[in-house]
Amino acid sequence: MLDLRRLQLLKEFADKGTIAATAASLGYTASAVSQQLSALEREAGAQLLDRTARSAELTETGRLLADQAEQILALVEAAEAVLDERRGRVTGRVTVAAFPTAAVAFAPRLAQSLRRHTGMQLVLRQTTEGAGIRQVSAAEADIALVDDWTGRRPDTGAGKLRHEHLLRDPMVLAVPEGHRLADPAVPVELERLRDEAWIAAPQGEPSRYGTDTLLADLGGAPAAAWEFEGLGTILSLVSRGIGIAAVPALSLSAGTAGLAFRRLPEDAPSRDVYMAVRAASLRRPAIGVTLRALKEAAVDVQRDLEEVLDRIPGHRPGRGNGGD
């Protein structure tokens, strides 16, 4: 009989590629992972890994079993979800992975909504770009809040994942309080901002895609733009007069001291926020109540965003004043 925990280790090894990375992901020591994979080889009666002094990789049999392990684990999860559903109890741990600005905006609302379910535990993790979907796919998290700037439908992982759109998050221009554009009477003219000191996320980060798209008609983001990871860091630098930035409006929930904001043209980039969950877990009651809580929270977050945007002076090309 193949041990399910060892099959999970094999699947994780297939995803991570090294014993060290597998151990770090699951919180084990490398020697423990190696021992468990050796035990799985004895159970399977076949060599699953080719080992050298410095590395290990899957054999053809190992790759076949890792593929089967993914299907087996999904079936076990689905069976457990059906049993939970029949019992009708909202129990157990639900892990939500969220990019930082979504974590800040959604966490208070989720905690408030789910606190009445005393038999369940909510864990909210902040993740980096792309990590949320990977964690849900690998069963390291149950639900992920993910953002997309491209306008394309998210990848469903060959039908293993389900996505639901939560909200649309437009970009706004952030400037220091003493900047000329802090005056709502001054129009936002992008062509005049090309030579400003821009602060942007590094290449490859999602919000950098938004900045580059915004400035595409002007030749893209300035080559000398300051690059910093994290919207909180970027806004902190803007508040200190280091430069200006285009940021998603959702980032305003982290605080706006020392900052002024302006709305950008209506065709400026925006991002879509989705939640993603494994299809196999959908019948689990604790997953269901968490998904409903996220949808309810998204309505509140979207309403708050619209109220914030209504207070931000608008984009007024060619006029000194106008709009709201």
KOLSEKOL-312728 format. One record per residue: residue number from 1; residue in three letters; x, y, z of N, C-alpha, C in turn. Coordinates in pm, whole numbers, always signed. Layout:
BEGIN
- n, res, n.X, n.Y, n.Z, ca.X, ca.Y, ca.Z, c.X, c.Y, c.Z
- NUM, ALA, X, Y, Z, X, Y, Z, X, Y, Z
...
***
This chain:
BEGIN
- n, res, n.X, n.Y, n.Z, ca.X, ca.Y, ca.Z, c.X, c.Y, c.Z
- 1, MET, +85, -120, +0, +0, +0, +0, +89, +125, +0
- 2, LEU, +60, +216, -89, +139, +339, -98, +89, +441, +4
- 3, ASP, +181, +497, +78, +147, +594, +182, +115, +730, +119
- 4, LEU, -1, +786, +156, -44, +912, +94, +50, +1027, +125
- 5, ARG, +103, +1031, +246, +195, +1139, +280, +322, +1132, +196
- 6, ARG, +367, +1012, +169, +487, +997, +85, +456, +1031, -60
- 7, LEU, +335, +999, -104, +296, +1040, -240, +294, +1193, -250
- 8, GLN, +249, +1261, -144, +250, +1407, -143, +393, +1459, -152
- 9, LEU, +485, +1394, -82, +626, +1432, -90, +679, +1415, -232
- 10, LEU, +644, +1303, -296, +690, +1279, -432, +636, +1386, -527
- 11, LYS, +508, +1418, -513, +449, +1522, -597, +519, +1656, -574
- 12, GLU, +547, +1686, -449, +615, +1812, -416, +755, +1813, -475
- 13, PHE, +825, +1699, -468, +958, +1690, -528, +951, +1712, -678
- 14, ALA, +849, +1655, -742, +833, +1676, -886, +812, +1823, -918
- 15, ASP, +740, +1894, -831, +714, +2037, -854, +838, +2122, -826
- 16, LYS, +910, +2089, -717, +1021, +2174, -672, +1154, +2141, -740
- 17, GLY, +1175, +2013, -770, +1296, +1976, -844, +1415, +1935, -761
- 18, THR, +1418, +1969, -632, +1528, +1929, -545, +1475, +1886, -409
- 19, ILE, +1553, +1804, -341, +1514, +1760, -207, +1516, +1878, -111
- 20, ALA, +1615, +1966, -126, +1625, +2082, -36, +1503, +2173, -50
- 21, ALA, +1462, +2200, -174, +1345, +2287, -196, +1217, +2220, -147
- 22, THR, +1207, +2089, -164, +1091, +2015, -114, +1083, +2023, +38
- 23, ALA, +1198, +2005, +102, +1203, +2012, +248, +1165, +2151, +297
- 24, ALA, +1218, +2256, +232, +1188, +2393, +274, +1040, +2424, +256
- 25, SER, +980, +2373, +148, +839, +2399, +121, +748, +2336, +225
- 26, LEU, +782, +2216, +271, +695, +2141, +361, +736, +2150, +507
- 27, GLY, +848, +2217, +535, +890, +2233, +673, +959, +2112, +732
- 28, TYR, +1019, +2028, +646, +1094, +1912, +691, +1244, +1937, +674
- 29, THR, +1323, +1846, +730, +1466, +1847, +698, +1488, +1773, +567
- 30, ALA, +1598, +1803, +501, +1628, +1735, +375, +1647, +1585, +398
- 31, SER, +1709, +1548, +510, +1731, +1405, +536, +1598, +1332, +557
- 32, ALA, +1502, +1400, +622, +1371, +1338, +642, +1300, +1314, +509
- 33, VAL, +1307, +1412, +419, +1246, +1397, +287, +1311, +1281, +213
- 34, SER, +1444, +1277, +216, +1516, +1169, +146, +1477, +1033, +201
- 35, GLN, +1467, +1022, +333, +1429, +894, +395, +1287, +852, +356
- 36, GLN, +1195, +948, +354, +1056, +916, +319, +1045, +875, +172
- 37, LEU, +1120, +940, +85, +1116, +902, -57, +1179, +763, -76
- 38, SER, +1280, +731, +1, +1338, +596, -5, +1235, +493, +41
- 39, ALA, +1159, +527, +146, +1055, +436, +194, +948, +416, +87
- 40, LEU, +916, +523, +13, +817, +512, -94, +869, +421, -206
- 41, GLU, +997, +428, -233, +1055, +338, -334, +1039, +192, -292
- 42, ARG, +1059, +165, -163, +1040, +27, -115, +894, -15, -128
- 43, GLU, +802, +76, -97, +659, +44, -111, +623, +19, -258
- 44, ALA, +681, +99, -348, +649, +88, -490, +722, -28, -556
- 45, GLY, +831, -74, -494, +910, -180, -553, +981, -136, -679
- 46, ALA, +1015, -7, -685, +1082, +47, -804, +1166, +167, -765
- 47, GLN, +1269, +194, -844, +1352, +312, -821, +1279, +435, -876
- 48, LEU, +1257, +533, -790, +1183, +653, -829, +1275, +772, -853
- 49, LEU, +1393, +770, -792, +1487, +880, -806, +1624, +829, -849
- 50, ASP, +1688, +904, -936, +1830, +884, -966, +1908, +978, -876
- 51, ARG, +1988, +924, -786, +2061, +1005, -690, +2209, +1010, -724
- 52, THR, +2268, +1127, -706, +2413, +1143, -708, +2452, +1207, -575
- 53, ALA, +2581, +1233, -558, +2627, +1292, -432, +2567, +1430, -411
- 54, ARG, +2534, +1500, -520, +2489, +1639, -507, +2346, +1664, -553
- 55, SER, +2284, +1569, -617, +2150, +1597, -671, +2068, +1469, -679
- 56, ALA, +1942, +1488, -711, +1851, +1376, -735, +1749, +1421, -838
- 57, GLU, +1708, +1330, -923, +1603, +1360, -1020, +1516, +1237, -1039
- 58, LEU, +1394, +1260, -1085, +1299, +1150, -1101, +1341, +1059, -1215
- 59, THR, +1323, +930, -1194, +1334, +835, -1304, +1204, +840, -1385
- 60, GLU, +1201, +768, -1494, +1077, +763, -1572, +963, +707, -1488
- 61, THR, +992, +602, -1409, +890, +547, -1320, +848, +650, -1216
- 62, GLY, +945, +725, -1166, +914, +829, -1068, +823, +936, -1124
- 63, ARG, +848, +975, -1249, +760, +1075, -1312, +620, +1021, -1332
- 64, LEU, +610, +895, -1372, +477, +834, -1388, +402, +830, -1256
- 65, LEU, +470, +791, -1149, +403, +783, -1019, +369, +922, -967
- 66, ALA, +454, +1021, -993, +423, +1158, -949, +297, +1209, -1019
- 67, ASP, +282, +1177, -1147, +159, +1217, -1219, +37, +1148, -1159
- 68, GLN, +51, +1019, -1129, -60, +946, -1067, -88, +998, -927
- 69, ALA, +17, +1036, -855, +0, +1087, -718, -87, +1211, -716
- 70, GLU, -68, +1298, -816, -150, +1419, -822, -298, +1383, -834
- 71, GLN, -328, +1285, -920, -467, +1244, -937, -521, +1174, -812
- 72, ILE, -439, +1090, -749, -482, +1018, -629, -513, +1118, -517
- 73, LEU, -425, +1213, -497, -443, +1310, -389, -566, +1396, -413
- 74, ALA, -593, +1430, -541, -713, +1508, -572, -839, +1427, -541
- 75, LEU, -837, +1296, -572, -952, +1211, -542, -974, +1197, -392
- 76, VAL, -865, +1184, -317, -877, +1175, -170, -935, +1304, -115
- 77, GLU, -887, +1418, -166, -939, +1546, -119, -1088, +1558, -151
- 78, ALA, -1128, +1517, -271, -1269, +1523, -309, -1354, +1433, -219
- 79, ALA, -1302, +1314, -186, -1376, +1223, -99, -1390, +1282, +41
- 80, GLU, -1284, +1344, +92, -1292, +1407, +224, -1391, +1523, +223
- 81, ALA, -1395, +1597, +111, -1489, +1708, +100, -1633, +1658, +102
- 82, VAL, -1659, +1546, +34, -1794, +1489, +34, -1835, +1445, +175
- 83, LEU, -1742, +1385, +248, -1772, +1343, +385, -1799, +1463, +474
- 84, ASP, -1718, +1567, +459, -1742, +1690, +536, -1879, +1749, +503
- 85, GLU, -1913, +1743, +374, -2043, +1798, +331, -2158, +1720, +395
- 86, ARG, -2145, +1588, +398, -2252, +1505, +457, -2265, +1530, +606
- 87, ARG, -2154, +1553, +672, -2160, +1583, +815, -2218, +1722, +840
- 88, GLY, -2203, +1810, +740, -2261, +1943, +749, -2193, +2035, +848
- 89, ARG, -2072, +2002, +889, -2003, +2084, +988, -1897, +2170, +920
- 90, VAL, -1894, +2296, +959, -1791, +2388, +908, -1673, +2381, +1004
- 91, THR, -1579, +2294, +969, -1466, +2270, +1058, -1336, +2267, +979
- 92, GLY, -1227, +2271, +1052, -1096, +2255, +992, -1030, +2386, +956
- 93, ARG, -912, +2373, +900, -827, +2487, +866, -843, +2521, +719
- 94, VAL, -859, +2649, +690, -865, +2698, +552, -754, +2800, +535
- 95, THR, -666, +2775, +440, -553, +2864, +414, -579, +2945, +287
- 96, VAL, -576, +3076, +300, -596, +3167, +188, -463, +3236, +159
- 97, ALA, -416, +3226, +38, -295, +3295, -6, -337, +3420, -86
- 98, ALA, -281, +3535, -51, -323, +3659, -115, -203, +3749, -140
- 99, PHE, -206, +3821, -252, -102, +3921, -275, -121, +4033, -172
- 100, PRO, -15, +4108, -140, -17, +4193, -20, -131, +4293, -10
- 101, THR, -162, +4368, -117, -267, +4469, -104, -404, +4404, -85
- 102, ALA, -425, +4286, -144, -552, +4215, -121, -559, +4164, +22
- 103, ALA, -446, +4116, +76, -445, +4068, +213, -486, +4179, +309
- 104, VAL, -432, +4299, +289, -466, +4413, +376, -614, +4449, +364
- 105, ALA, -666, +4449, +241, -805, +4491, +220, -906, +4387, +265
- 106, PHE, -874, +4259, +245, -972, +4153, +272, -964, +4097, +414
- 107, ALA, -849, +4102, +477, -832, +4034, +606, -935, +4077, +711
- 108, PRO, -958, +4207, +736, -1056, +4243, +840, -1196, +4192, +811
- 109, ARG, -1235, +4199, +685, -1369, +4156, +648, -1384, +4004, +659
- 110, LEU, -1281, +3930, +618, -1287, +3785, +630, -1296, +3742, +776
- 111, ALA, -1211, +3803, +860, -1211, +3767, +1001, -1347, +3795, +1064
- 112, GLN, -1405, +3909, +1030, -1535, +3945, +1085, -1643, +3847, +1041
- 113, SER, -1640, +3807, +914, -1744, +3720, +860, -1733, +3578, +911
- 114, LEU, -1609, +3529, +930, -1589, +3387, +962, -1577, +3360, +1111
- 115, ARG, -1574, +3462, +1195, -1550, +3442, +1337, -1661, +3360, +1404
- 116, ARG, -1781, +3359, +1344, -1890, +3282, +1406, -1872, +3131, +1387
- 117, HIS, -1787, +3092, +1293, -1763, +2949, +1269, -1649, +2905, +1361
- 118, THR, -1684, +2873, +1484, -1582, +2848, +1585, -1504, +2718, +1562
- 119, GLY, -1556, +2631, +1476, -1488, +2505, +1451, -1386, +2512, +1339
- 120, MET, -1371, +2627, +1277, -1274, +2638, +1168, -1167, +2740, +1202
- 121, GLN, -1052, +2727, +1137, -940, +2818, +1154, -904, +2878, +1020
- 122, LEU, -897, +3011, +1013, -857, +3080, +891, -710, +3118, +901
- 123, VAL, -634, +3085, +800, -494, +3126, +789, -481, +3208, +661
- 124, LEU, -437, +3333, +673, -419, +3420, +557, -271, +3447, +539
- 125, ARG, -217, +3407, +424, -75, +3425, +395, -57, +3528, +285
- 126, GLN, +39, +3616, +301, +77, +3705, +192, +175, +3631, +101
- 127, THR, +154, +3646, -30, +236, +3573, -127, +298, +3669, -227
- 128, THR, +397, +3619, -297, +460, +3696, -404, +397, +3659, -537
- 129, GLU, +441, +3727, -642, +386, +3709, -776, +386, +3562, -817
- 130, GLY, +269, +3512, -856, +256, +3376, -906, +251, +3268, -801
- 131, ALA, +284, +3302, -675, +293, +3199, -572, +157, +3147, -531
- 132, GLY, +53, +3232, -534, -78, +3189, -489, -134, +3072, -569
- 133, ILE, -131, +3084, -700, -181, +2976, -786, -98, +2850, -766
- 134, ARG, +34, +2867, -757, +119, +2750, -736, +86, +2681, -604
- 135, GLN, +63, +2760, -498, +33, +2702, -368, -101, +2629, -369
- 136, VAL, -201, +2684, -436, -330, +2615, -445, -316, +2487, -527
- 137, SER, -245, +2493, -637, -226, +2375, -721, -154, +2264, -645
- 138, ALA, -60, +2303, -559, +18, +2205, -483, -47, +2168, -351
- 139, ALA, -170, +2219, -326, -243, +2192, -201, -171, +2248, -79
- 140, GLU, -86, +2349, -100, -23, +2419, +12, -116, +2528, +66
- 141, ALA, -209, +2571, -16, -313, +2665, +24, -444, +2617, -36
- 142, ASP, -555, +2659, +23, -686, +2616, -26, -744, +2712, -128
- 143, ILE, -723, +2842, -106, -779, +2946, -192, -670, +3049, -215
- 144, ALA, -667, +3107, -333, -571, +3214, -361, -645, +3335, -416
- 145, LEU, -605, +3453, -370, -646, +3578, -432, -534, +3620, -525
- 146, VAL, -565, +3632, -653, -463, +3660, -754, -506, +3779, -839
- 147, ASP, -406, +3849, -893, -437, +3962, -980, -388, +3936, -1121
- 148, ASP, -453, +4000, -1216, -419, +3983, -1357, -432, +4118, -1427
- 149, TRP, -327, +4156, -1501, -327, +4283, -1574, -352, +4267, -1722
- 150, THR, -359, +4143, -1770, -362, +4120, -1914, -502, +4119, -1973
- 151, GLY, -605, +4101, -1888, -740, +4091, -1940, -776, +3952, -1988
- 152, ARG, -683, +3856, -1978, -711, +3719, -2021, -769, +3638, -1906
- 153, ARG, -850, +3539, -1938, -905, +3451, -1836, -791, +3370, -1773
- 154, PRO, -795, +3348, -1642, -688, +3273, -1577, -683, +3129, -1623
- 155, ASP, -564, +3071, -1611, -543, +2930, -1645, -613, +2842, -1542
- 156, THR, -690, +2746, -1588, -765, +2659, -1496, -687, +2533, -1459
- 157, GLY, -562, +2523, -1506, -483, +2405, -1470, -546, +2276, -1517
- 158, ALA, -585, +2272, -1645, -648, +2152, -1703, -774, +2112, -1627
- 159, GLY, -850, +2212, -1582, -976, +2185, -1515, -966, +2159, -1367
- 160, LYS, -844, +2164, -1312, -827, +2134, -1169, -859, +2254, -1081
- 161, LEU, -860, +2374, -1140, -885, +2496, -1063, -1013, +2563, -1109
- 162, ARG, -1077, +2632, -1019, -1193, +2716, -1050, -1160, +2859, -1010
- 163, HIS, -1197, +2953, -1097, -1173, +3095, -1070, -1306, +3169, -1067
- 164, GLU, -1310, +3274, -987, -1424, +3364, -989, -1374, +3507, -976
- 165, HIS, -1427, +3593, -1064, -1385, +3733, -1063, -1444, +3803, -941
- 166, LEU, -1360, +3883, -873, -1404, +3952, -753, -1420, +4103, -774
- 167, LEU, -1323, +4166, -836, -1333, +4311, -853, -1233, +4360, -956
- 168, ARG, -1256, +4485, -998, -1167, +4554, -1091, -1097, +4667, -1014
- 169, ASP, -965, +4674, -1030, -884, +4768, -952, -807, +4860, -1048
- 170, PRO, -851, +4986, -1066, -784, +5075, -1161, -657, +5135, -1104
- 171, MET, -570, +5181, -1192, -449, +5251, -1150, -481, +5397, -1120
- 172, VAL, -409, +5453, -1025, -414, +5595, -995, -272, +5648, -991
- 173, LEU, -259, +5778, -1004, -127, +5841, -998, -103, +5888, -855
- 174, ALA, +10, +5849, -797, +48, +5890, -662, +162, +5991, -672
- 175, VAL, +147, +6104, -606, +250, +6209, -605, +268, +6258, -461
- 176, PRO, +383, +6318, -430, +399, +6376, -297, +302, +6492, -276
- 177, GLU, +270, +6521, -151, +175, +6628, -122, +220, +6762, -178
- 178, GLY, +351, +6786, -188, +400, +6913, -238, +417, +6920, -388
- 179, HIS, +384, +6813, -458, +400, +6809, -604, +296, +6899, -669
- 180, ARG, +329, +6953, -786, +234, +7042, -856, +102, +6971, -886
- 181, LEU, +107, +6838, -910, -16, +6766, -943, -99, +6734, -818
- 182, ALA, -49, +6768, -701, -132, +6757, -582, -245, +6859, -585
- 183, ASP, -230, +6960, -666, -333, +7062, -686, -434, +7009, -787
- 184, PRO, -558, +6987, -747, -657, +6930, -840, -687, +7021, -959
- 185, ALA, -647, +7147, -952, -671, +7237, -1064, -573, +7213, -1178
- 186, VAL, -464, +7145, -1150, -362, +7120, -1253, -398, +6991, -1327
- 187, PRO, -411, +6995, -1459, -449, +6874, -1533, -338, +6770, -1534
- 188, VAL, -379, +6645, -1537, -283, +6534, -1551, -260, +6510, -1699
- 189, GLU, -143, +6545, -1747, -106, +6527, -1887, +13, +6433, -1892
- 190, LEU, -12, +6310, -1932, +91, +6207, -1925, +215, +6245, -2003
- 191, GLU, +196, +6312, -2118, +312, +6346, -2199, +408, +6441, -2127
- 192, ARG, +357, +6513, -2028, +443, +6603, -1951, +508, +6534, -1832
- 193, LEU, +471, +6409, -1809, +525, +6336, -1695, +639, +6243, -1733
- 194, ARG, +670, +6237, -1862, +773, +6143, -1910, +907, +6166, -1840
- 195, ASP, +940, +6290, -1811, +1071, +6320, -1752, +1068, +6330, -1600
- 196, GLU, +954, +6294, -1540, +949, +6291, -1394, +1033, +6174, -1340
- 197, ALA, +1066, +6182, -1212, +1134, +6069, -1146, +1029, +5964, -1110
- 198, TRP, +1020, +5860, -1191, +921, +5754, -1170, +976, +5648, -1076
- 199, ILE, +890, +5597, -992, +924, +5484, -906, +832, +5370, -947
- 200, ALA, +891, +5257, -982, +811, +5145, -1034, +863, +5014, -978
- 201, ALA, +780, +4913, -987, +821, +4778, -950, +922, +4727, -1053
- 202, PRO, +1005, +4630, -1017, +1101, +4574, -1113, +1031, +4507, -1231
- 203, GLN, +1105, +4493, -1339, +1053, +4421, -1455, +1008, +4281, -1413
- 204, GLY, +893, +4241, -1464, +838, +4110, -1431, +735, +4113, -1321
- 205, GLU, +733, +4220, -1241, +631, +4233, -1138, +500, +4277, -1203
- 206, PRO, +385, +4232, -1151, +257, +4264, -1215, +231, +4413, -1230
- 207, SER, +255, +4492, -1124, +224, +4634, -1134, +317, +4707, -1231
- 208, ARG, +435, +4650, -1258, +524, +4710, -1358, +461, +4701, -1497
- 209, TYR, +391, +4591, -1521, +319, +4577, -1648, +221, +4692, -1664
- 210, GLY, +150, +4727, -1554, +56, +4837, -1561, +123, +4969, -1589
- 211, THR, +238, +4996, -1524, +310, +5121, -1547, +360, +5129, -1691
- 212, ASP, +420, +5021, -1739, +473, +5021, -1876, +361, +5038, -1979
- 213, THR, +247, +4974, -1954, +134, +4988, -2046, +82, +5131, -2045
- 214, LEU, +74, +5191, -1927, +27, +5329, -1915, +114, +5424, -1997
- 215, LEU, +244, +5402, -1995, +338, +5493, -2062, +381, +5443, -2199
- 216, ALA, +316, +5339, -2249, +360, +5277, -2375, +361, +5377, -2490
- 217, ASP, +258, +5460, -2498, +252, +5556, -2609, +359, +5663, -2599
- 218, LEU, +420, +5673, -2481, +527, +5772, -2462, +664, +5708, -2469
- 219, GLY, +667, +5583, -2511, +795, +5514, -2523, +827, +5421, -2408
- 220, GLY, +730, +5396, -2322, +752, +5308, -2208, +805, +5382, -2088
- 221, ALA, +819, +5311, -1977, +869, +5373, -1854, +1010, +5425, -1876
- 222, PRO, +1045, +5536, -1816, +1180, +5592, -1832, +1287, +5490, -1795
- 223, ALA, +1395, +5488, -1871, +1502, +5392, -1845, +1564, +5413, -1707
- 224, ALA, +1558, +5537, -1658, +1619, +5569, -1530, +1522, +5559, -1413
- 225, ALA, +1407, +5495, -1435, +1309, +5484, -1327, +1368, +5408, -1208
- 226, TRP, +1335, +5456, -1088, +1373, +5385, -968, +1291, +5256, -961
- 227, GLU, +1352, +5145, -922, +1281, +5019, -913, +1287, +4966, -769
- 228, PHE, +1170, +4940, -714, +1160, +4887, -578, +1049, +4783, -574
- 229, GLU, +1070, +4678, -497, +967, +4577, -478, +870, +4619, -369
- 230, GLY, +743, +4595, -392, +640, +4621, -290, +577, +4757, -307
- 231, LEU, +444, +4756, -322, +372, +4884, -340, +381, +4970, -215
- 232, GLY, +387, +4907, -97, +402, +4984, +26, +532, +5062, +27
- 233, THR, +640, +4997, -19, +770, +5065, -27, +765, +5179, -127
- 234, ILE, +702, +5153, -242, +693, +5256, -346, +616, +5378, -295
- 235, LEU, +504, +5356, -229, +425, +5469, -178, +499, +5544, -68
- 236, SER, +575, +5471, +13, +654, +5537, +116, +758, +5631, +53
- 237, LEU, +820, +5586, -54, +919, +5670, -122, +854, +5791, -188
- 238, VAL, +736, +5771, -247, +665, +5884, -307, +631, +5987, -199
- 239, SER, +585, +5940, -84, +547, +6033, +23, +665, +6116, +72
- 240, ARG, +787, +6067, +49, +907, +6139, +90, +964, +6226, -21
- 241, GLY, +889, +6238, -131, +929, +6327, -238, +1033, +6271, -332
- 242, ILE, +1055, +6139, -330, +1157, +6078, -415, +1113, +6074, -561
- 243, GLY, +983, +6062, -585, +934, +6053, -722, +784, +6036, -724
- 244, ILE, +731, +5994, -838, +588, +5969, -855, +570, +5824, -899
- 245, ALA, +447, +5774, -890, +422, +5635, -927, +278, +5617, -969
- 246, ALA, +257, +5519, -1057, +121, +5473, -1091, +99, +5343, -1017
- 247, VAL, -6, +5339, -934, -29, +5224, -847, -175, +5183, -854
- 248, PRO, -206, +5056, -824, -347, +5015, -816, -416, +5086, -700
- 249, ALA, -541, +5123, -719, -614, +5196, -616, -626, +5117, -487
- 250, LEU, -626, +4983, -497, -638, +4900, -377, -523, +4924, -280
- 251, SER, -409, +4970, -331, -294, +4994, -244, -316, +5110, -149
- 252, LEU, -418, +5192, -174, -445, +5306, -86, -490, +5260, +52
- 253, SER, -536, +5136, +63, -582, +5087, +193, -467, +5072, +292
- 254, ALA, -343, +5075, +242, -227, +5062, +330, -189, +5194, +396
- 255, GLY, -257, +5305, +359, -226, +5435, +419, -185, +5535, +314
- 256, THR, -221, +5662, +336, -198, +5764, +233, -131, +5889, +290
- 257, ALA, -70, +5881, +408, -8, +5999, +468, +105, +6051, +378
- 258, GLY, +104, +6184, +357, +208, +6246, +276, +189, +6231, +127
- 259, LEU, +76, +6180, +85, +53, +6151, -56, -69, +6227, -108
- 260, ALA, -68, +6251, -237, -186, +6300, -308, -207, +6207, -427
- 261, PHE, -334, +6189, -465, -365, +6096, -573, -447, +6166, -680
- 262, ARG, -424, +6124, -804, -502, +6174, -917, -550, +6057, -1000
- 263, ARG, -671, +6071, -1051, -721, +5968, -1141, -652, +5981, -1276
- 264, LEU, -639, +5868, -1342, -575, +5862, -1473, -683, +5851, -1582
- 265, PRO, -645, +5860, -1709, -745, +5845, -1816, -824, +5717, -1802
- 266, GLU, -947, +5719, -1851, -1035, +5603, -1834, -980, +5478, -1903
- 267, ASP, -896, +5496, -2004, -839, +5380, -2072, -706, +5337, -2009
- 268, ALA, -674, +5393, -1893, -551, +5351, -1824, -564, +5206, -1779
- 269, PRO, -451, +5138, -1760, -458, +4997, -1720, -529, +4978, -1586
- 270, SER, -588, +4863, -1571, -646, +4821, -1444, -620, +4672, -1430
- 271, ARG, -631, +4625, -1309, -612, +4482, -1288, -742, +4418, -1241
- 272, ASP, -757, +4291, -1272, -870, +4212, -1225, -824, +4125, -1110
- 273, VAL, -906, +4116, -1007, -875, +4033, -891, -968, +3913, -893
- 274, TYR, -908, +3794, -885, -983, +3668, -888, -955, +3590, -760
- 275, MET, -1045, +3499, -729, -1012, +3396, -631, -1004, +3263, -705
- 276, ALA, -911, +3180, -663, -889, +3050, -726, -894, +2942, -619
- 277, VAL, -953, +2828, -654, -969, +2718, -559, -961, +2587, -635
- 278, ARG, -914, +2482, -571, -913, +2351, -636, -1055, +2299, -650
- 279, ALA, -1087, +2246, -765, -1222, +2192, -789, -1253, +2079, -692
- 280, ALA, -1151, +2000, -654, -1173, +1885, -568, -1219, +1925, -428
- 281, SER, -1194, +2050, -387, -1227, +2090, -250, -1358, +2166, -239
- 282, LEU, -1428, +2187, -350, -1543, +2278, -350, -1657, +2231, -259
- 283, ARG, -1671, +2102, -236, -1784, +2053, -156, -1756, +2056, -6
- 284, ARG, -1635, +2094, +30, -1603, +2105, +172, -1671, +2228, +231
- 285, PRO, -1753, +2212, +337, -1828, +2327, +390, -1741, +2446, +427
- 286, ALA, -1625, +2423, +488, -1540, +2534, +529, -1489, +2613, +409
- 287, ILE, -1465, +2543, +298, -1425, +2612, +175, -1542, +2694, +123
- 288, GLY, -1661, +2636, +125, -1779, +2707, +75, -1806, +2836, +150
- 289, VAL, -1800, +2832, +284, -1829, +2954, +360, -1719, +3057, +339
- 290, THR, -1596, +3013, +319, -1487, +3107, +295, -1502, +3173, +158
- 291, LEU, -1540, +3097, +57, -1563, +3154, -75, -1677, +3257, -71
- 292, ARG, -1783, +3224, +0, -1894, +3319, +11, -1850, +3446, +86
- 293, ALA, -1770, +3427, +190, -1720, +3543, +265, -1631, +3630, +177
- 294, LEU, -1552, +3569, +91, -1466, +3646, +1, -1549, +3726, -99
- 295, LYS, -1656, +3663, -151, -1742, +3736, -246, -1811, +3853, -178
- 296, GLU, -1858, +3831, -56, -1922, +3941, +18, -1821, +4051, +49
- 297, ALA, -1700, +4012, +87, -1596, +4111, +115, -1561, +4189, -9
- 298, ALA, -1560, +4122, -125, -1524, +4190, -250, -1624, +4299, -283
- 299, VAL, -1751, +4276, -253, -1853, +4380, -277, -1821, +4503, -193
- 300, ASP, -1785, +4480, -66, -1750, +4593, +22, -1623, +4664, -25
- 301, VAL, -1523, +4584, -63, -1396, +4644, -109, -1418, +4726, -235
- 302, GLN, -1497, +4672, -330, -1524, +4746, -454, -1598, +4875, -424
- 303, ARG, -1695, +4870, -333, -1768, +4992, -296, -1674, +5094, -233
- 304, ASP, -1587, +5048, -144, -1491, +5140, -82, -1397, +5200, -185
- 305, LEU, -1355, +5118, -281, -1268, +5169, -388, -1338, +5280, -467
- 306, GLU, -1464, +5255, -500, -1538, +5355, -578, -1555, +5485, -499
- 307, GLU, -1576, +5473, -368, -1588, +5593, -286, -1456, +5669, -281
- 308, VAL, -1346, +5595, -270, -1214, +5659, -271, -1189, +5728, -404
- 309, LEU, -1221, +5660, -513, -1198, +5717, -646, -1285, +5840, -668
- 310, ASP, -1404, +5841, -612, -1491, +5958, -626, -1430, +6081, -559
- 311, ARG, -1345, +6059, -459, -1283, +6172, -389, -1153, +6217, -453
- 312, ILE, -1102, +6138, -548, -976, +6171, -612, -1003, +6261, -732
- 313, PRO, -932, +6375, -744, -952, +6461, -861, -925, +6384, -991
- 314, GLY, -1002, +6419, -1095, -997, +6343, -1218, -889, +6386, -1314
- 315, HIS, -881, +6311, -1425, -788, +6339, -1534, -854, +6440, -1627
- 316, ARG, -785, +6552, -1653, -848, +6659, -1730, -756, +6707, -1841
- 317, PRO, -740, +6632, -1944, -649, +6673, -2052, -700, +6798, -2121
- 318, GLY, -607, +6894, -2138, -640, +7012, -2217, -717, +7118, -2143
- 319, ARG, -746, +7099, -2012, -820, +7198, -1936, -754, +7213, -1800
- 320, GLY, -766, +7328, -1742, -709, +7350, -1612, -796, +7293, -1504
- 321, ASN, -924, +7274, -1531, -1014, +7221, -1428, -1133, +7157, -1497
- 322, GLY, -1206, +7075, -1424, -1323, +7006, -1479, -1328, +6864, -1431
- 323, GLY, -1442, +6800, -1439, -1457, +6665, -1389, -1453, +6665, -1238
- 324, ASP, -1449, +6542, -1177, -1448, +6542, -1031, -1326, +6476, -973
***
